[in-house]
């Protein structure tokens, strides 16, 4: 993970120096080789259940990468998280090779599982569909910690709490 101070320093620099600093930081995080990047895609797929059929085939096919290789690798790496939706950030290179990084499941899915509901409320401020405790929120924040853009635990809690409220969940002590 990036050093929070380093990312602030990069953001304060103007012009080519700041862009170069951010580029180096991104390369460190994504372990990008010196190959030229053709495209970056994000797919949200069921863990362990990816198939070459849409949406995988339609997203990866135009870029000419081996769809079966991606699905096999994705299914192997996500087998332990079966039942969850696990986003993959796919980097496609000019030579038609690819690499991908797995992210944590979306907060909405984690909240639905914790509250034991099928879907959120159509009118979240009027109709509450479930309840979630602060302890459950804390567990979700710990799960999503590396993908959240909050340095403070309290800020991350507020982000997840806001998502819960917008789904029609009531946050209780």
FITORKE-769640 format. One line per 10 residues: number of its first residue (from 1); their letters; for each residue x, z, y of N, C-alpha, C. Coordinates in steps of 0.1 Angstrom, whole numbers, m for minus. Layout:
<atoms>
NUM> A> X/Z/Y/X/Z/Y/X/Z/Y; ...
</atoms>
This chain:
<atoms>
1> XXXXXXXXXX> 8/0/m12/0/0/0/9/0/12; 4/m6/23/11/m6/35/13/7/41; 24/9/48/26/21/56/17/20/68; 8/30/70/m1/29/82/7/27/95; 18/34/97/25/32/109/31/18/111; 35/12/99/40/m2/100/29/m12/104; 17/m10/99/6/m19/103/3/m18/117; 4/m6/123/1/m4/137/12/m10/145; 24/m9/141/35/m15/148/34/m30/148; 30/m36/137/28/m51/136/17/m55/146
11> XXXXXXXXXX> 6/m47/146/m6/m51/154/m2/m50/169; 8/m42/173/11/m40/187/20/m52/192; 26/m59/183/35/m69/187/27/m82/191; 32/m89/200/25/m101/205/33/m113/200; 27/m124/198/33/m137/196/39/m138/182; 49/m147/180/55/m149/167/61/m137/160; 66/m127/168/72/m115/162/61/m107/154; 49/m106/161/38/m99/154/33/m106/142; 32/m119/143/27/m127/132/37/m127/120; 49/m127/123/59/m127/112/59/m113/105
21> XXXXXXXXXX> 57/m102/113/56/m89/108/44/m88/98; 33/m93/103/20/m92/95/22/m101/82; 28/m112/83/30/m121/72/39/m114/61; 50/m107/66/58/m100/56/50/m89/50; 42/m82/57/34/m71/52/24/m76/41; 18/m87/44/8/m93/34/16/m97/22; 27/m103/23/35/m108/12/39/m96/3; 42/m84/9/45/m72/1/33/m67/m6; 22/m67/0/10/m62/m6/5/m71/m18; 5/m84/m16/0/m93/m26/11/m99/m35
31> XXXXXXXXXX> 23/m95/m33/34/m99/m42/34/m115/m42; 32/m121/m31/31/m136/m30/45/m141/m32; 46/m151/m40/59/m158/m42/61/m168/m30; 72/m175/m31/75/m185/m20/67/m198/m22; 58/m199/m32/50/m211/m33/40/m212/m22; 37/m224/m19/27/m227/m8/13/m224/m13; 6/m217/m5/m8/m213/m8/m17/m224/m5; m26/m228/m14/m36/m238/m12/m49/m232/m7; m53/m221/m14/m66/m215/m11/m66/m200/m16; m74/m192/m9/m77/m178/m14/m92/m177/m15
41> XXXXXXXXXX> m96/m173/m27/m110/m171/m30/m113/m157/m34; m125/m152/m32/m129/m139/m37/m142/m141/m45; m141/m137/m58/m152/m138/m67/m156/m124/m72; m169/m121/m72/m174/m108/m77/m181/m111/m91; m174/m107/m101/m179/m110/m115/m181/m97/m123; m189/m98/m134/m191/m87/m143/m178/m85/m150; m173/m73/m151/m161/m70/m158/m162/m73/m173; m152/m80/m178/m151/m84/m192/m161/m94/m196; m169/m100/m187/m179/m110/m191/m178/m123/m183; m167/m126/m178/m165/m139/m170/m165/m151/m180
51> XXXXXXXXXX> m172/m161/m176/m173/m174/m184/m170/m185/m175; m166/m197/m181/m163/m209/m173/m175/m215/m166; m187/m210/m169/m199/m215/m163/m199/m210/m149; m209/m216/m141/m210/m211/m127/m212/m196/m127; m207/m189/m117/m200/m193/m105/m185/m195/m106; m179/m192/m117/m164/m193/m119/m160/m208/m119; m167/m216/m127/m163/m230/m128/m165/m237/m115; m176/m235/m108/m178/m242/m95/m169/m238/m84; m164/m225/m85/m155/m221/m74/m141/m225/m77; m136/m225/m90/m123/m228/m93/m120/m243/m96
61> XXXXXXXXXX> m130/m250/m101/m129/m264/m105/m123/m273/m95; m129/m273/m82/m124/m282/m72/m109/m280/m69; m103/m268/m72/m89/m266/m69/m80/m270/m80; m86/m274/m92/m78/m279/m103/m70/m269/m111; m75/m256/m111/m68/m246/m119/m74/m245/m133; m67/m240/m142/m72/m238/m156/m82/m227/m156; m95/m230/m157/m106/m220/m157/m106/m211/m169; m103/m217/m181/m102/m208/m193/m91/m198/m192; m80/m202/m186/m69/m192/m185/m73/m181/m176; m80/m184/m164/m84/m174/m155/m94/m164/m162
71> XXXXXXXXXX> m105/m170/m169/m115/m162/m175/m109/m153/m186; m100/m158/m194/m94/m149/m204/m86/m138/m198; m78/m141/m188/m70/m131/m182/m78/m120/m175; m89/m125/m168/m98/m116/m161/m105/m107/m171; m110/m112/m181/m117/m104/m191/m108/m94/m198; m95/m98/m200/m86/m88/m206/m83/m77/m197; m81/m80/m184/m77/m70/m174/m89/m61/m170; m101/m65/m172/m113/m58/m168/m121/m52/m180; m116/m53/m192/m123/m49/m204/m127/m34/m203; m118/m26/m197/m120/m11/m196/m131/m8/m186
81> XXXXXXXXXX> m135/m17/m177/m145/m14/m167/m158/m21/m170; m161/m24/m183/m173/m31/m187/m185/m25/m181; m194/m34/m175/m206/m29/m169/m205/m29/m154; m193/m29/m149/m192/m29/m134/m190/m43/m129; m192/m45/m116/m188/m57/m109/m175/m55/m103; m165/m63/m107/m151/m61/m102/m147/m74/m95; m145/m73/m82/m141/m84/m74/m127/m88/m77; m124/m101/m76/m110/m106/m78/m107/m115/m66; m95/m112/m60/m90/m120/m49/m80/m130/m55; m84/m142/m56/m76/m153/m63/m68/m161/m53
91> XXXXXXXXXX> m55/m162/m55/m46/m170/m46/m43/m182/m54; m46/m194/m49/m43/m206/m56/m32/m213/m49; m22/m217/m56/m10/m224/m50/m11/m239/m51; m2/m246/m44/m2/m260/m43/1/m267/m57; 8/m260/m65/12/m265/m78/1/m262/m89; m11/m258/m85/m22/m255/m93/m21/m243/m101; m11/m235/m98/m10/m222/m105/m18/m212/m96; m20/m200/m102/m28/m190/m94/m23/m176/m98; m27/m167/m90/m25/m152/m92/m38/m145/m87; m41/m134/m92/m52/m127/m87/m50/m112/m87
101> XXXXXXXXXX> m57/m105/m78/m56/m91/m76/m70/m86/m78; m72/m75/m87/m85/m69/m89/m87/m59/m78; m99/m58/m73/m103/m48/m63/m112/m38/m70; m116/m28/m62/m125/m18/m68/m140/m23/m67; m149/m18/m75/m163/m23/m75/m169/m20/m61; m178/m29/m56/m185/m27/m43/m191/m13/m42; m191/m8/m30/m197/6/m28/m211/6/m31; m219/m5/m29/m233/m5/m32/m235/m3/m47; m227/m9/m55/m229/m8/m70/m226/6/m74; m215/12/m68/m212/26/m72/m223/36/m67
111> XXXXXXXXXX> m228/33/m56/m239/42/m51/m252/41/m59; m255/28/m63/m267/26/m72/m265/34/m85; m253/33/m91/m251/40/m103/m251/55/m101; m246/60/m91/m246/75/m88/m260/80/m86; m268/72/m79/m282/77/m76/m292/73/m87; m287/65/m97/m295/61/m108/m307/53/m103; m305/43/m95/m315/34/m90/m312/20/m93; m322/11/m94/m320/m3/m96/m316/m11/m84; m322/m8/m73/m319/m15/m60/m322/m6/m48; m317/m10/m37/m319/m3/m25/m333/m5/m19
121> XXXXXXXXXX> m336/2/m9/m349/2/m2/m350/m11/7; m362/m17/7/m365/m28/16/m366/m23/31; m370/m10/32/m372/m4/45/m364/10/45; m351/9/46/m343/21/44/m346/33/53; m350/31/66/m353/42/74/m367/48/72; m376/41/65/m389/46/63/m391/51/48; m386/43/39/m388/46/25/m374/50/18; m373/62/14/m361/66/7/m363/64/m8; m353/58/m15/m354/55/m29/m347/64/m38; m339/73/m32/m331/82/m40/m323/92/m32
131> XXXXXXXXXX> m316/100/m39/m307/110/m32/m293/110/m38; m284/113/m30/m270/114/m34/m263/126/m28; m255/133/m35/m248/145/m29/m235/141/m23; m230/150/m15/m217/148/m8/m206/147/m19; m207/155/m30/m197/155/m40/m197/141/m47; m208/135/m49/m209/121/m55/m202/111/m45; m205/113/m32/m199/105/m22/m184/106/m22; m179/118/m24/m165/121/m24/m158/114/m36; m165/114/m47/m160/107/m59/m159/92/m57; m169/86/m50/m170/72/m47/m158/68/m38
141> XXXXXXXXXX> m156/77/m28/m145/75/m18/m132/75/m25; m130/84/m35/m117/84/m42/m115/72/m51; m126/66/m56/m126/54/m64/m122/42/m55; m128/41/m43/m126/30/m35/m114/32/m25; m108/43/m25/m97/46/m16/m88/35/m12; m82/28/m22/m72/18/m19/m78/6/m12; m91/3/m13/m97/m9/m7/m104/m6/6; m105/7/10/m111/10/23/m101/9/34; m106/6/46/m97/5/57/m98/17/66; m97/29/60/m98/41/67/m86/50/62
151> XXXXXXXXXX> m79/55/72/m67/64/69/m71/78/66; m82/83/72/m86/96/71/m97/97/60; m97/107/52/m108/109/42/m122/111/48; m122/117/60/m135/119/67/m141/106/71; m132/97/76/m137/84/81/m142/76/69; m135/77/58/m140/69/46/m153/75/41; m155/88/42/m168/94/38/m179/89/47; m176/88/60/m187/83/69/m190/68/66; m180/60/62/m183/46/59/m192/45/47; m189/53/36/m197/52/24/m211/59/26
161> XXXXXXXXXX> m211/69/34/m224/76/38/m233/66/45; m227/58/54/m235/48/62/m241/38/53; m233/33/43/m237/24/33/m249/29/25; m248/42/21/m258/49/14/m271/49/22; m270/53/35/m282/54/43/m289/40/45; m280/30/46/m286/16/48/m292/11/35; m290/17/24/m297/14/12/m310/22/10; m312/31/18/m324/40/16/m321/52/8; m308/56/7/m305/69/0/m304/80/10; m309/91/5/m308/103/14/m296/111/9
171> XXX> m287/115/19/m275/122/16/m278/137/18; m276/145/7/m279/159/7/m266/167/4; m266/179/8/m254/188/6/m253/191/m9
</atoms>
